[in-house]
Amino acid sequence: FQAEDGIRDSVASRGLGDVYKRQKDALSPIMSEETLDLHHGKHHQTYITNLINFIKDTDMANMSLEEIILKSSKDESKAGIFNNASQHWNHNLFWKCMKPNGGGKIPSKLEKRITSDFGSVDQFKKNFKKEGITQFGSGWCWLSISIEGKLVVSKTANAANPLIDNMKPILGCDVWEHSYYIDYKNRRPEYLDKFVDNLINWEFVESLLD
């Protein structure tokens, strides 16, 4: 895939690492092969296909994915473009935020920032998971850098993300049911526990601090 600053992806690219493409059970048993194949191969691909069709022969065809999101978010008539562009961007970040045998100790630079802004790593994890658990219906939970430079957690409904609020997301977790229902049924809190403790690629998250 093409990327600039880690998360600025071209419209037609997907952020799934080569290890997942070669080995669809790479995140198993936390995220099963069935879930990964359905989520990446079907749901994410649908957002890409829809977006390409929406922007074909328009001025947005030459924009970056982030530019498309920001422009379409301000125009209700472009809701279809926004939803598919934002979901594509969200998933690109989501895939990069995970790795086999993830979780574990947070790298020192990121740990210091988290401790400074949340009081402790444990408090951050509690707050992050709470955002995901309390998001009613479909959506996402996030760790972002605010315009003031502080780390903040938040939740968004459906396709929305913190870019439209002038923040830089550095960690995102998908809490749409297609991300966890095959493996966890309605046990979203368990899915979030496993995501934080066993899947997060903290080194990648830290790389987005600057």
N, C-alpha and C positions, 0 to 999 in steps of 0.2 A: 504494500500500500504506500501511497504518498502521504507524507505528513510534514508539517512545519511546526516547530515548537511543541512537538509531541501530540497535539490534538487538533491541528488545523488540517482536516482531511478533504481530499477532493470528493466531489459528489458521488462518483461511482465506486469509491473505495470502501473497504470494510476493515475494521481494526482487529480482526481476529488473527492472533499470532499463528505462525507456521506450525507450532506444536499442535494446536487444535485441529488444523487442517489435516495433518497427518494422522492424528490420533484423537478421534472424537470422544474417547472416554478419558481424556487427559485430566478432567476435573472431577471425575467419578471417585468416590460415591457422593461427594457433596453436591455436584451437579451432574446428573446422569447423562450418558451418551444420548438417550432419547430426548432429554430436555435440550441439550446443547444443539443437537441436530435440528430439532423443531424450531428452537428459538433463533439460532443463527441462520439456518438454511431456509426457513420459511418466513418467519415474522420479519426479521431484519431485511431479508431480500425483498420482501413486499414493499417496505418503506422506500428502498432504493428505486425499485421499478416504478412505483407511483410518483416519486419525486422527479425522476428523469422525464416521465410523461408530462407532468405538470409544467415543467419549466422549459420544455423543448420549444425552440423558436421564440423565446422571450428574452428580455434583457437579463434575467436571472441566470440564464444558461452559462454566462461567463463570470458569475460571481462565485466567491468562496462559499462554503457551506455556512460559515458563521454569518456572512453578509446576508445570505438568503434568510436565515433565521431571524436576524434583527429587523430586516425590512418587512418580511411577511408578518411578523408579530404585531406590527402597528396597523395592519389592514385586515379587517374582518373578512373581506371578500377573498383573501388569500389564506384562509384557515386551512384548507387542504394542503397547500404548499408548506405552511408552517408546521403542521402536525407531522408530515412525513420527513421534512428536513430536520426538524428537531429530534425526532425519534432516531433518525439515522445518526446524527451527531451523538446523541445520548448513548446509543449502543456502541459506537466506535470507542467512546471513553470506557464504557462498562467492560468490554472485552479486554482492554489493555490494563484495567485495574485488577485483573485476576491472573493467577498462575497456579499450576499444579503445586500442591504442598505450600500454599500461601499462608498468610497470617503470620504468627510468630512475632518476634521482636521488631519494633519499629526503628528504622535508622535514626541516628542521633539528631541530625538536623531537624527532621520532621518531628521527632519526639519532643524536642525542646520547644518548637513552635506550638505543638498541641498542648503541652503542659502550661506554657505561658498564657494561652488563650482560653483554656478550659479548666485549668487547675490540676488536672491529672489525665493520664491516658485512659484510665478506667472511666472517668467522668465523660470524656469525649465519646468513648464507645457506647456508654449508656445513652447519651444524648442523640447520637447518630442513629442507633437502633430505635429509639423512641420515635424519631421522625418517620422512619419507615413503617413502624407498627401503627402509628396513628394517622397515616395517610389514608383517608377514606376512599375506597375504590382504587382504581389504577393510578399509578404515578411513580415517583422516584424519591429517594432521599440522597442528600448531597453533603459533601464537605467542600467548601469553596473559600476563595480569598475575596474578602469584601473590598470595596473601593478604598477603604481606609487601611487596607493591608492586613486585616485580622482574619484568622480562620473562623468560619461560622458554619453551623449545620443548618439545614433547611429541608423542606419537602416541597414537591410540586405535583400538581395534578396532571394526569394524562401525559401529554408530550412535552409540557413546559420544562424549561431548565433555567438555572440562575444566570445564564448569559443575558437574558432579557432584563435582568435587574442589575446590570453592570457589575456582575461578579464573575470570577473565574473558577469554574468547577474543577476540582482536582481528584475527586472520588465520587462515583455515583453508583447506586444500587437500584436495580430495576425491581419494583414491587408490583408490576402487573402480574396477574395470575399465571400467564404463560411462562414466567421466569421460574416458578417454583411449584406449581400445582401438581405436576406429575410426580415429583419427588416428595413433597411435603403436604399435599392436599391443602387444607385451610390453615396450616400451622405456619403462618408468616413469621411469627417471632422466632421459631426454630430455624427457619431459612436464614433470617438475618443474623442469628447467632453463628451459624455455620459459615456464612459469607465473611463475617468479620474475623472469625477465629481461624478459618482454614483456606480462604480463597484470596484475600486481598494481597496484591503485589505492592507492598509498601515502598519498595525501591522506585517503582514507577510513579507512585503518588508523590514521593519526595522530589522526583525530578521535575515536577510541575510547579514547585514552590517559586521558582524565579521567573 
